[in-house]
Amino acid sequence: MDNPAMEQVRANYAAFQKELPSLLKSHAGKFALMRDGKIVEFFDTARDAYVTGLRIFPEDRLFSLQEVDETPVDLGFFSHACS
């Protein structure tokens, strides 16, 4: 069985990829804060998205960030669910 953080990453990434074509038109260059396969909000920086994720999900800290970009970018720590 996978751990909750990896399940969150997979669900969020799959949902993000599905929405990416339309997101590129409206939110290119932004960072999406995601949880449970849904975009919570967009931010100008990864740091802003991360800080907000910690603030609104303090109980389990399960969320992930994705940059709205045509090319997958490894954001290191920020590309994975935080827990």
Secondary structure, 3 states (H helix, E strand, C coil): CCCHHHHHHHHHHHHHHHHHHHHHHHHCCCEEEEECCEEEEEECCHHHHHHHHHHHCCCCCCCEEEECCCCCCCCHHHHCCCC
